[in-house]
Amino acid sequence: MKYIVNEGKGRVRYISGGLFESNGVWIHPRQVLDDYELIICKSGNFKMSVNGQIFEIKEGDGMVLLPGEVHFGVEERTDVSFCGFHLF
């Protein structure tokens, strides 16, 4: 398990976010972000590779991606929706 401690180094800053809803067949694109991303699955499920480890994100699950982590979908899915929030 990884954890993050701010230790008074400043406030958490919201960058952007929103609701994603697939429209037909979808797979998460390959990305390497320079910020943190909080993903909360609203409906459906999908699998992602994060630094070579496979995770299945299901309805109600949450995941935090750290800066610099290579992540991408490993299976095409339909009927997926999730909220994504980008933070510094």
N, C-alpha and C positions, 0 to 999 in steps of 0.2 A: 504494500500500500504506500502510495506517495501522499505527502501532505505539504501544505504551503503555510508558512508563518510570515506575516507582513513585518513584524517587529518594528513598528513605528516608522517605516520607510516611506510613508505617504499614504494617501487615500487610494482606494480602489476606484479606477476611473472607467465608466461605461463608455464604450466606443460606438457600438451599433448592435442591433439585434432585430429579431422578428420571427414570424411564423413561416416555416416552409411546409408546403403541401405538394406531394408528388402529383403529377398529372400524367398518368400512364406509367410506363416502365421508367425506373430511375435507379441510378447508382451514385453514391457520393464521390465527387471528383478527388483526385490526388491533390493534397495541399500540404504546405508547410507554412504555418502562420507565425507572425512575430508577436502575437498577443495570446491571451488565455481565451478559451471558448468554453462556455457552459452549454451543453446540449441537454434538453429535457424532451423525451419522446412522448408525444401526445397520443399517437395511435399508430398501429402497425408495429413492425420491427425491421431492423436492418443490421448487417454485420459490417464491422469496420476493422481494418488493420491499423494499429497504432504502434509505430516503431517495430513492426514485425509480429506483434501479438494480436490475435484475433479476439474481438469482443462482439457479443450480440447485445444490441440495445433494444429493449422491449418497451411497450407502453408503460408509462410511469417511471421508467429508469432515467437516471441522470448520469452525465459523464463530463469531466473537466479535461480538456486538452491543454497541455502546457505549450509555451512558445517553443518552436523548433521541432516539434514532434511531427514526423511524417505520418499522415493518415489518409485513408481512402477506403471506399466501399469495396467489398469482395464478392458481392452478389447483387444482381439486379432485383429490384423489389417494385411492388405497386402498392398504392394505398398507404403511404407513409406520411406522417406529419410530425414535426418537431419544432420546438423553439430553440433558437441559437442566440446566445448573448456573447459579444466580444468585449473583453475587459483588459485594462492595463493595471 
